[in-house]
Amino acid sequence: MSLYGAYDDQNIFAKIIRGEASCYKVYEDEDVLAFLDLFPQSFGHTLVIPKRAKARNLLEVDADSLTKLTLVAQKLARVLADELQPDGIQVAQFNGAPAGQTVFHLHVHIIPRYNDASLGAHASGKADPAELNALQERLVRRIAQA
């Protein structure tokens, strides 16, 4: 898919926002939703999306939505760092298929990095639902304390 085009209201993230698809939600407010990636590249891989902006990528989002998205991404990166104690935190955002974007709704990846584990290939292996559920509960508790 090219860098430019029409927003598809049927993309998986739009369906999650509308409650038509499930997710392992760790954070939500009026403007931003964050959930665990079903195909994580690392333990704790979290996605952060704007709820109101129908933006396919960074080039299309309004400044207010981008600011809110970025502030939540920072907050959650801090929570993941505190709770999971990774050796690093990778924050990534892709624009267009050639750049690695696979869902065309603006989103930010927060990926904890560990010295003893290589980064998994994007969307290569689905996480165990029981593991995602346990991590979701753990992060929701930690976020409530933040």
TAZIRA-V190702 format. One record per residue. RES is the residue in one letter. PHI is phi in whole degrees, -180 to 180 (999 if undefined). OMEGA is omega as a letter, one per 40 degrees, with the letter a starting at -180 (NA if undefined). BURIAL is # if it has 24 or more other ideal C-beta (glycine too) atoms within 12 Angstrom, else .. Layout:
# TAZIRA-V190702
RES|PHI|OMEGA|BURIAL / RES|PHI|OMEGA|BURIAL
This chain:
# TAZIRA-V190702
M|999|a|. / S|-74|i|. / L|-68|a|. / Y|-116|i|. / G|163|a|. / A|-83|i|. / Y|-70|i|. / D|-100|a|. / D|-66|a|. / Q|-100|i|. / N|-66|a|# / I|-60|a|# / F|-71|i|# / A|-63|i|# / K|-67|i|. / I|-64|i|# / I|-59|a|# / R|-80|a|. / G|82|a|. / E|-89|i|. / A|-137|a|. / S|-89|i|. / C|-156|i|# / Y|-98|a|# / K|-69|i|# / V|-116|a|# / Y|-156|i|# / E|-156|i|. / D|-135|a|. / E|-62|a|. / D|-114|a|# / V|-135|i|# / L|-130|i|# / A|-131|a|# / F|-152|a|# / L|-75|i|# / D|-71|i|# / L|-69|a|# / F|-122|a|. / P|-69|i|# / Q|-86|a|# / S|-161|i|# / F|-62|a|# / G|97|a|# / H|-55|a|# / T|-123|i|# / L|-111|i|# / V|-124|a|# / I|-132|i|# / P|-78|a|# / K|-92|a|# / R|-97|a|. / A|-81|i|# / K|-93|a|. / A|-109|i|# / R|-75|a|# / N|-160|a|# / L|-60|a|# / L|-72|a|. / E|-108|a|. / V|-86|i|# / D|-78|a|. / A|-62|a|. / D|-64|i|. / S|-65|i|# / L|-64|i|# / T|-62|i|. / K|-63|i|# / L|-61|a|# / T|-67|i|# / L|-65|i|. / V|-69|i|# / A|-59|i|# / Q|-64|i|. / K|-59|a|# / L|-71|i|# / A|-62|i|# / R|-65|i|# / V|-62|i|# / L|-62|i|# / A|-63|a|# / D|-68|a|. / E|-79|a|# / L|-99|i|# / Q|53|i|. / P|-74|i|# / D|-84|i|. / G|-164|i|. / I|-131|i|# / Q|-102|i|# / V|-116|a|# / A|-134|i|# / Q|-150|a|# / F|-113|a|# / N|-130|a|# / G|92|a|. / A|-58|i|. / P|-62|i|. / A|-90|i|. / G|108|i|. / Q|-72|i|# / T|-117|i|# / V|-118|a|# / F|-95|i|# / H|-137|a|# / L|-47|i|# / H|-155|i|# / V|-116|i|# / H|-96|i|# / I|-114|a|# / I|-123|i|# / P|-63|a|# / R|-120|a|# / Y|-123|a|. / N|-57|a|. / D|-92|a|. / A|-137|i|. / S|-79|i|. / L|-75|i|. / G|-72|i|. / A|-69|a|. / H|-60|i|# / A|60|a|. / S|-92|a|. / G|-140|a|. / K|-79|i|. / A|-73|i|# / D|-70|a|. / P|-57|i|. / A|-65|i|. / E|-67|i|. / L|-63|i|# / N|-63|i|. / A|-64|i|. / L|-67|i|# / Q|-57|i|# / E|-60|i|. / R|-63|a|# / L|-72|i|# / V|-60|i|# / R|-61|a|. / R|-66|a|# / I|-65|i|# / A|-62|i|. / Q|-84|a|. / A|-74|NA|.
